């Protein structure tokens, strides 16, 4: 259950950064962030278990230079490294 809460929190952060979040069945082949048509998208693969979905989202957000602008406490920021 903790992983699901962390995933929900990560998705909220993605939305704060301006991502459009899509939940799609991608059969484990893809997922993550991209930009097209002037919008940022984050695709979450529903074929993956929650802990892998969380890792996809985290990887995408940490790679975004704007991640450092988020108002996160030190413990959360450290956990995401």
Biopython code that builds the backbone (N, CA, C, O; Angstrom):
import numpy as np
from Bio.PDB.StructureBuilder import StructureBuilder

atoms = [
    (1, "UNK", "N", (0.815, -1.203, 0.000)),
    (1, "UNK", "CA", (0.000, 0.000, 0.000)),
    (1, "UNK", "C", (0.859, 1.268, 0.000)),
    (1, "UNK", "O", (0.481, 2.274, -0.600)),
    (2, "UNK", "N", (2.004, 1.219, 0.667)),
    (2, "UNK", "CA", (2.907, 2.369, 0.708)),
    (2, "UNK", "C", (3.355, 2.758, -0.700)),
    (2, "UNK", "O", (3.439, 3.942, -1.027)),
    (3, "UNK", "N", (3.639, 1.768, -1.518)),
    (3, "UNK", "CA", (4.084, 2.042, -2.890)),
    (3, "UNK", "C", (3.010, 2.784, -3.671)),
    (3, "UNK", "O", (3.314, 3.698, -4.437)),
    (4, "UNK", "N", (1.763, 2.395, -3.478)),
    (4, "UNK", "CA", (0.664, 3.052, -4.191)),
    (4, "UNK", "C", (0.560, 4.515, -3.766)),
    (4, "UNK", "O", (0.342, 5.389, -4.604)),
    (5, "UNK", "N", (0.712, 4.784, -2.478)),
    (5, "UNK", "CA", (0.682, 6.176, -2.002)),
    (5, "UNK", "C", (1.848, 6.972, -2.591)),
    (5, "UNK", "O", (1.682, 8.123, -2.995)),
    (6, "UNK", "N", (3.017, 6.355, -2.635)),
    (6, "UNK", "CA", (4.181, 7.031, -3.219)),
    (6, "UNK", "C", (3.964, 7.305, -4.708)),
    (6, "UNK", "O", (4.353, 8.358, -5.214)),
    (7, "UNK", "N", (3.345, 6.355, -5.401)),
    (7, "UNK", "CA", (3.049, 6.544, -6.823)),
    (7, "UNK", "C", (2.073, 7.705, -7.008)),
    (7, "UNK", "O", (2.263, 8.542, -7.891)),
    (8, "UNK", "N", (1.037, 7.758, -6.184)),
    (8, "UNK", "CA", (0.072, 8.856, -6.272)),
    (8, "UNK", "C", (0.762, 10.200, -6.035)),
    (8, "UNK", "O", (0.489, 11.175, -6.736)),
    (9, "UNK", "N", (1.654, 10.247, -5.048)),
    (9, "UNK", "CA", (2.405, 11.469, -4.759)),
    (9, "UNK", "C", (3.274, 11.856, -5.957)),
    (9, "UNK", "O", (3.318, 13.024, -6.343)),
    (10, "UNK", "N", (3.958, 10.885, -6.537)),
    (10, "UNK", "CA", (4.820, 11.144, -7.695)),
    (10, "UNK", "C", (4.008, 11.674, -8.874)),
    (10, "UNK", "O", (4.466, 12.563, -9.591)),
    (11, "UNK", "N", (2.825, 11.141, -9.074)),
    (11, "UNK", "CA", (1.976, 11.610, -10.171)),
    (11, "UNK", "C", (1.494, 13.036, -9.919)),
    (11, "UNK", "O", (1.348, 13.818, -10.859)),
    (12, "UNK", "N", (1.249, 13.374, -8.667)),
    (12, "UNK", "CA", (0.891, 14.758, -8.331)),
    (12, "UNK", "C", (2.049, 15.702, -8.650)),
    (12, "UNK", "O", (1.846, 16.798, -9.172)),
    (13, "UNK", "N", (3.264, 15.260, -8.329)),
    (13, "UNK", "CA", (4.438, 16.075, -8.653)),
    (13, "UNK", "C", (4.560, 16.270, -10.162)),
    (13, "UNK", "O", (4.880, 17.362, -10.632)),
    (14, "UNK", "N", (4.303, 15.208, -10.911)),
    (14, "UNK", "CA", (4.365, 15.303, -12.374)),
    (14, "UNK", "C", (3.379, 16.351, -12.883)),
    (14, "UNK", "O", (3.705, 17.146, -13.764)),
    (15, "UNK", "N", (2.190, 16.346, -12.329)),
    (15, "UNK", "CA", (1.195, 17.330, -12.746)),
    (15, "UNK", "C", (1.633, 18.741, -12.362)),
    (15, "UNK", "O", (1.393, 19.688, -13.110)),
    (16, "UNK", "N", (2.274, 18.888, -11.198)),
    (16, "UNK", "CA", (2.790, 20.203, -10.796)),
    (16, "UNK", "C", (3.827, 20.715, -11.794)),
    (16, "UNK", "O", (3.935, 21.918, -12.029)),
    (17, "UNK", "N", (4.581, 19.794, -12.372)),
    (17, "UNK", "CA", (5.587, 20.171, -13.366)),
    (17, "UNK", "C", (4.987, 20.358, -14.759)),
    (17, "UNK", "O", (5.706, 20.668, -15.708)),
    (18, "UNK", "N", (3.686, 20.172, -14.882)),
    (18, "UNK", "CA", (3.019, 20.424, -16.149)),
    (18, "UNK", "C", (2.849, 19.225, -17.060)),
    (18, "UNK", "O", (2.483, 19.381, -18.224)),
    (19, "UNK", "N", (3.107, 18.035, -16.552)),
    (19, "UNK", "CA", (2.929, 16.833, -17.367)),
    (19, "UNK", "C", (1.454, 16.459, -17.475)),
    (19, "UNK", "O", (0.693, 16.568, -16.513)),
    (20, "UNK", "N", (1.079, 16.020, -18.655)),
    (20, "UNK", "CA", (-0.203, 15.356, -18.858)),
    (20, "UNK", "C", (0.068, 13.886, -18.585)),
    (20, "UNK", "O", (0.913, 13.285, -19.249)),
    (21, "UNK", "N", (-0.622, 13.299, -17.631)),
    (21, "UNK", "CA", (-0.366, 11.910, -17.248)),
    (21, "UNK", "C", (-1.362, 11.007, -17.960)),
    (21, "UNK", "O", (-2.573, 11.220, -17.910)),
    (22, "UNK", "N", (-0.816, 9.991, -18.624)),
    (22, "UNK", "CA", (-1.643, 8.991, -19.304)),
    (22, "UNK", "C", (-1.323, 7.623, -18.731)),
    (22, "UNK", "O", (-0.156, 7.260, -18.578)),
    (23, "UNK", "N", (-2.355, 6.872, -18.417)),
    (23, "UNK", "CA", (-2.213, 5.493, -17.947)),
    (23, "UNK", "C", (-2.626, 4.596, -19.109)),
    (23, "UNK", "O", (-3.783, 4.600, -19.529)),
    (24, "UNK", "N", (-1.674, 3.832, -19.618)),
    (24, "UNK", "CA", (-1.913, 3.008, -20.806)),
    (24, "UNK", "C", (-1.351, 1.608, -20.602)),
    (24, "UNK", "O", (-0.388, 1.415, -19.860)),
    (25, "UNK", "N", (-1.960, 0.636, -21.267)),
    (25, "UNK", "CA", (-1.405, -0.717, -21.304)),
    (25, "UNK", "C", (-0.337, -0.748, -22.388)),
    (25, "UNK", "O", (-0.647, -0.776, -23.579)),
    (26, "UNK", "N", (0.907, -0.743, -21.970)),
    (26, "UNK", "CA", (2.032, -0.711, -22.909)),
    (26, "UNK", "C", (2.802, -2.024, -22.910)),
    (26, "UNK", "O", (3.840, -2.127, -23.562)),
    (27, "UNK", "N", (2.322, -3.009, -22.205)),
    (27, "UNK", "CA", (2.919, -4.349, -22.153)),
    (27, "UNK", "C", (4.393, -4.343, -21.756)),
    (27, "UNK", "O", (5.169, -5.180, -22.216)),
    (28, "UNK", "N", (4.769, -3.404, -20.907)),
    (28, "UNK", "CA", (6.141, -3.368, -20.411)),
    (28, "UNK", "C", (7.160, -2.883, -21.420)),
    (28, "UNK", "O", (8.357, -2.875, -21.133)),
    (29, "UNK", "N", (6.704, -2.475, -22.605)),
    (29, "UNK", "CA", (7.630, -2.098, -23.668)),
    (29, "UNK", "C", (8.124, -0.661, -23.556)),
    (29, "UNK", "O", (9.185, -0.324, -24.081)),
    (30, "UNK", "N", (7.371, 0.172, -22.884)),
    (30, "UNK", "CA", (7.738, 1.583, -22.832)),
    (30, "UNK", "C", (7.109, 2.234, -21.613)),
    (30, "UNK", "O", (6.572, 1.559, -20.735)),
    (31, "UNK", "N", (7.184, 3.500, -21.578)),
    (31, "UNK", "CA", (6.672, 4.300, -20.474)),
    (31, "UNK", "C", (7.670, 5.398, -20.217)),
    (31, "UNK", "O", (8.813, 5.327, -20.670)),
    (32, "UNK", "N", (7.255, 6.397, -19.505)),
    (32, "UNK", "CA", (8.135, 7.506, -19.205)),
    (32, "UNK", "C", (7.622, 8.785, -19.825)),
    (32, "UNK", "O", (6.451, 8.894, -20.189)),
    (33, "UNK", "N", (8.512, 9.748, -19.940)),
    (33, "UNK", "CA", (8.089, 11.074, -20.378)),
    (33, "UNK", "C", (8.563, 11.382, -21.794)),
    (33, "UNK", "O", (9.536, 10.818, -22.294)),
    (34, "UNK", "N", (7.835, 12.297, -22.409)),
    (34, "UNK", "CA", (8.215, 12.813, -23.718)),
    (34, "UNK", "C", (7.510, 14.148, -23.905)),
    (34, "UNK", "O", (6.655, 14.538, -23.109)),
    (35, "UNK", "N", (7.884, 14.830, -24.963)),
    (35, "UNK", "CA", (7.238, 16.094, -25.282)),
    (35, "UNK", "C", (6.879, 16.093, -26.756)),
    (35, "UNK", "O", (7.717, 15.810, -27.612)),
    (36, "UNK", "N", (5.619, 16.415, -27.042)),
    (36, "UNK", "CA", (5.205, 16.602, -28.424)),
    (36, "UNK", "C", (4.003, 17.534, -28.445)),
    (36, "UNK", "O", (3.260, 17.646, -27.470)),
    (37, "UNK", "N", (3.836, 18.189, -29.569)),
    (37, "UNK", "CA", (2.765, 19.166, -29.754)),
    (37, "UNK", "C", (2.797, 20.238, -28.662)),
    (37, "UNK", "O", (1.757, 20.749, -28.248)),
    (38, "UNK", "N", (4.005, 20.568, -28.205)),
    (38, "UNK", "CA", (4.152, 21.614, -27.208)),
    (38, "UNK", "C", (3.696, 21.251, -25.810)),
    (38, "UNK", "O", (3.554, 22.127, -24.957)),
    (39, "UNK", "N", (3.465, 19.971, -25.566)),
    (39, "UNK", "CA", (3.009, 19.517, -24.250)),
    (39, "UNK", "C", (3.921, 18.414, -23.742)),
    (39, "UNK", "O", (4.495, 17.654, -24.522)),
    (40, "UNK", "N", (4.043, 18.340, -22.427)),
    (40, "UNK", "CA", (4.828, 17.280, -21.790)),
    (40, "UNK", "C", (3.873, 16.159, -21.399)),
    (40, "UNK", "O", (2.804, 16.394, -20.835)),
    (41, "UNK", "N", (4.281, 14.955, -21.708)),
    (41, "UNK", "CA", (3.463, 13.782, -21.425)),
    (41, "UNK", "C", (4.240, 12.807, -20.558)),
    (41, "UNK", "O", (5.457, 12.672, -20.682)),
    (42, "UNK", "N", (3.524, 12.138, -19.688)),
    (42, "UNK", "CA", (4.099, 11.075, -18.873)),
    (42, "UNK", "C", (3.198, 9.859, -19.042)),
    (42, "UNK", "O", (2.029, 9.875, -18.656)),
    (43, "UNK", "N", (3.763, 8.809, -19.623)),
    (43, "UNK", "CA", (3.021, 7.578, -19.848)),
    (43, "UNK", "C", (3.375, 6.574, -18.761)),
    (43, "UNK", "O", (4.543, 6.250, -18.548)),
    (44, "UNK", "N", (2.345, 6.090, -18.080)),
    (44, "UNK", "CA", (2.509, 5.095, -17.023)),
    (44, "UNK", "C", (1.970, 3.778, -17.559)),
    (44, "UNK", "O", (0.809, 3.692, -17.959)),
    (45, "UNK", "N", (2.807, 2.764, -17.566)),
    (45, "UNK", "CA", (2.454, 1.458, -18.120)),
    (45, "UNK", "C", (1.657, 0.644, -17.107)),
    (45, "UNK", "O", (2.200, 0.184, -16.102)),
    (46, "UNK", "N", (0.367, 0.471, -17.377)),
    (46, "UNK", "CA", (-0.506, -0.284, -16.478)),
    (46, "UNK", "C", (-0.184, -1.771, -16.442)),
    (46, "UNK", "O", (-0.659, -2.481, -15.556)),
    (47, "UNK", "N", (0.614, -2.254, -17.388)),
    (47, "UNK", "CA", (1.002, -3.669, -17.390)),
    (47, "UNK", "C", (2.040, -3.962, -16.309)),
    (47, "UNK", "O", (2.277, -5.123, -15.976)),
    (48, "UNK", "N", (2.656, -2.921, -15.762)),
    (48, "UNK", "CA", (3.697, -3.094, -14.747)),
    (48, "UNK", "C", (3.104, -3.046, -13.343)),
    (48, "UNK", "O", (2.078, -2.403, -13.124)),
    (49, "UNK", "N", (3.744, -3.724, -12.392)),
    (49, "UNK", "CA", (3.298, -3.626, -11.002)),
    (49, "UNK", "C", (3.575, -2.214, -10.466)),
    (49, "UNK", "O", (4.409, -1.497, -11.018)),
    (50, "UNK", "N", (2.884, -1.818, -9.404)),
    (50, "UNK", "CA", (3.024, -0.453, -8.885)),
    (50, "UNK", "C", (4.459, -0.013, -8.596)),
    (50, "UNK", "O", (4.803, 1.140, -8.854)),
    (51, "UNK", "N", (5.297, -0.896, -8.070)),
    (51, "UNK", "CA", (6.667, -0.459, -7.748)),
    (51, "UNK", "C", (7.456, -0.119, -9.011)),
    (51, "UNK", "O", (8.318, 0.759, -8.979)),
    (52, "UNK", "N", (7.173, -0.799, -10.118)),
    (52, "UNK", "CA", (7.854, -0.477, -11.377)),
    (52, "UNK", "C", (7.268, 0.782, -12.014)),
    (52, "UNK", "O", (7.993, 1.567, -12.624)),
    (53, "UNK", "N", (5.957, 0.973, -11.872)),
    (53, "UNK", "CA", (5.347, 2.215, -12.338)),
    (53, "UNK", "C", (5.956, 3.398, -11.592)),
    (53, "UNK", "O", (6.281, 4.422, -12.193)),
    (54, "UNK", "N", (6.107, 3.247, -10.276)),
    (54, "UNK", "CA", (6.709, 4.302, -9.464)),
    (54, "UNK", "C", (8.119, 4.609, -9.946)),
    (54, "UNK", "O", (8.500, 5.775, -10.053)),
    (55, "UNK", "N", (8.886, 3.584, -10.233)),
    (55, "UNK", "CA", (10.258, 3.803, -10.694)),
    (55, "UNK", "C", (10.278, 4.537, -12.029)),
    (55, "UNK", "O", (11.119, 5.411, -12.242)),
    (56, "UNK", "N", (9.363, 4.192, -12.929)),
    (56, "UNK", "CA", (9.280, 4.899, -14.216)),
    (56, "UNK", "C", (9.013, 6.381, -14.001)),
    (56, "UNK", "O", (9.660, 7.237, -14.603)),
    (57, "UNK", "N", (8.050, 6.669, -13.134)),
    (57, "UNK", "CA", (7.683, 8.061, -12.883)),
    (57, "UNK", "C", (8.847, 8.799, -12.230)),
    (57, "UNK", "O", (9.197, 9.906, -12.640)),
    (58, "UNK", "N", (9.444, 8.183, -11.215)),
    (58, "UNK", "CA", (10.590, 8.808, -10.537)),
    (58, "UNK", "C", (11.728, 9.098, -11.515)),
    (58, "UNK", "O", (12.276, 10.200, -11.528)),
    (59, "UNK", "N", (12.074, 8.119, -12.320)),
    (59, "UNK", "CA", (13.163, 8.300, -13.288)),
    (59, "UNK", "C", (12.880, 9.485, -14.214)),
    (59, "UNK", "O", (13.770, 10.284, -14.505)),
    (60, "UNK", "N", (11.645, 9.586, -14.667)),
    (60, "UNK", "CA", (11.276, 10.676, -15.571)),
    (60, "UNK", "C", (11.365, 12.026, -14.877)),
    (60, "UNK", "O", (11.876, 12.990, -15.447)),
    (61, "UNK", "N", (10.873, 12.097, -13.656)),
    (61, "UNK", "CA", (10.857, 13.375, -12.949)),
    (61, "UNK", "C", (12.256, 13.830, -12.552)),
    (61, "UNK", "O", (12.589, 15.007, -12.686)),
    (62, "UNK", "N", (13.065, 12.911, -12.069)),
    (62, "UNK", "CA", (14.425, 13.269, -11.652)),
    (62, "UNK", "C", (15.245, 13.742, -12.851)),
    (62, "UNK", "O", (16.131, 14.583, -12.699)),
    (63, "UNK", "N", (14.962, 13.214, -14.034)),
    (63, "UNK", "CA", (15.681, 13.620, -15.247)),
    (63, "UNK", "C", (15.255, 15.006, -15.736)),
    (63, "UNK", "O", (15.949, 15.621, -16.547)),
    (64, "UNK", "N", (14.135, 15.487, -15.251)),
    (64, "UNK", "CA", (13.625, 16.797, -15.656)),
    (64, "UNK", "C", (14.360, 17.882, -14.864)),
    (64, "UNK", "O", (14.336, 17.858, -13.633)),
    (65, "UNK", "N", (15.010, 18.831, -15.540)),
    (65, "UNK", "CA", (15.749, 19.877, -14.824)),
    (65, "UNK", "C", (14.877, 20.684, -13.860)),
    (65, "UNK", "O", (15.383, 21.260, -12.897)),
    (66, "UNK", "N", (13.587, 20.725, -14.115)),
    (66, "UNK", "CA", (12.680, 21.482, -13.247)),
    (66, "UNK", "C", (12.382, 20.765, -11.936)),
    (66, "UNK", "O", (11.782, 21.345, -11.031)),
    (67, "UNK", "N", (12.802, 19.504, -11.831)),
    (67, "UNK", "CA", (12.556, 18.738, -10.606)),
    (67, "UNK", "C", (13.121, 19.455, -9.385)),
    (67, "UNK", "O", (12.522, 19.423, -8.310)),
    (68, "UNK", "N", (14.263, 20.095, -9.548)),
    (68, "UNK", "CA", (14.909, 20.773, -8.418)),
    (68, "UNK", "C", (14.116, 21.980, -7.929)),
    (68, "UNK", "O", (14.375, 22.486, -6.837)),
    (69, "UNK", "N", (13.156, 22.448, -8.722)),
    (69, "UNK", "CA", (12.350, 23.599, -8.314)),
    (69, "UNK", "C", (11.182, 23.207, -7.427)),
    (69, "UNK", "O", (10.537, 24.073, -6.836)),
    (70, "UNK", "N", (10.901, 21.911, -7.325)),
    (70, "UNK", "CA", (9.777, 21.464, -6.502)),
    (70, "UNK", "C", (10.075, 21.680, -5.024)),
    (70, "UNK", "O", (11.211, 21.525, -4.576)),
    (71, "UNK", "N", (9.048, 22.037, -4.285)),
    (71, "UNK", "CA", (9.178, 22.263, -2.845)),
    (71, "UNK", "C", (9.033, 20.931, -2.120)),
    (71, "UNK", "O", (7.940, 20.555, -1.697)),
    (72, "UNK", "N", (10.160, 20.218, -1.983)),
    (72, "UNK", "CA", (10.175, 18.913, -1.320)),
    (72, "UNK", "C", (11.043, 18.999, -0.080)),
    (72, "UNK", "O", (12.038, 19.724, -0.052)),
    (73, "UNK", "N", (10.657, 18.250, 0.949)),
    (73, "UNK", "CA", (11.513, 18.224, 2.132)),
    (73, "UNK", "C", (12.784, 17.443, 1.806)),
    (73, "UNK", "O", (12.836, 16.682, 0.839)),
    (74, "UNK", "N", (13.792, 17.645, 2.624)),
    (74, "UNK", "CA", (15.111, 17.055, 2.368)),
    (74, "UNK", "C", (15.063, 15.534, 2.314)),
    (74, "UNK", "O", (15.743, 14.922, 1.491)),
    (75, "UNK", "N", (14.266, 14.917, 3.184)),
    (75, "UNK", "CA", (14.183, 13.452, 3.218)),
    (75, "UNK", "C", (13.599, 12.908, 1.918)),
    (75, "UNK", "O", (14.087, 11.915, 1.379)),
    (76, "UNK", "N", (12.562, 13.555, 1.420)),
    (76, "UNK", "CA", (11.940, 13.108, 0.167)),
    (76, "UNK", "C", (12.905, 13.292, -0.994)),
    (76, "UNK", "O", (13.055, 12.403, -1.833)),
    (77, "UNK", "N", (13.551, 14.437, -1.040)),
    (77, "UNK", "CA", (14.502, 14.704, -2.132)),
    (77, "UNK", "C", (15.635, 13.676, -2.125)),
    (77, "UNK", "O", (16.051, 13.199, -3.180)),
    (78, "UNK", "N", (16.132, 13.335, -0.931)),
    (78, "UNK", "CA", (17.209, 12.346, -0.801)),
    (78, "UNK", "C", (16.737, 10.967, -1.256)),
    (78, "UNK", "O", (17.475, 10.238, -1.918)),
    (79, "UNK", "N", (15.508, 10.616, -0.898)),
    (79, "UNK", "CA", (14.947, 9.315, -1.266)),
    (79, "UNK", "C", (14.839, 9.171, -2.785)),
    (79, "UNK", "O", (14.918, 8.060, -3.310)),
    (80, "UNK", "N", (14.662, 10.264, -3.476)),
    (80, "UNK", "CA", (14.464, 10.227, -4.923)),
    (80, "UNK", "C", (15.762, 10.207, -5.702)),
    (80, "UNK", "O", (15.729, 10.076, -6.925)),
    (81, "UNK", "N", (16.898, 10.330, -5.049)),
    (81, "UNK", "CA", (18.182, 10.312, -5.760)),
    (81, "UNK", "C", (18.528, 8.930, -6.230)),
    (81, "UNK", "O", (19.574, 8.731, -6.846)),
]
sb = StructureBuilder()
sb.init_structure("model")
sb.init_model(0)
sb.init_chain("A")
sb.init_seg("    ")
for serial, (resi, resn, name, xyz) in enumerate(atoms, 1):
    if name == "N":
        sb.init_residue(resn, " ", resi, " ")
    sb.init_atom(name, np.array(xyz, "f"), 0.0, 1.0, " ", f" {name:<3s}", serial, name[0])
structure = sb.get_structure()
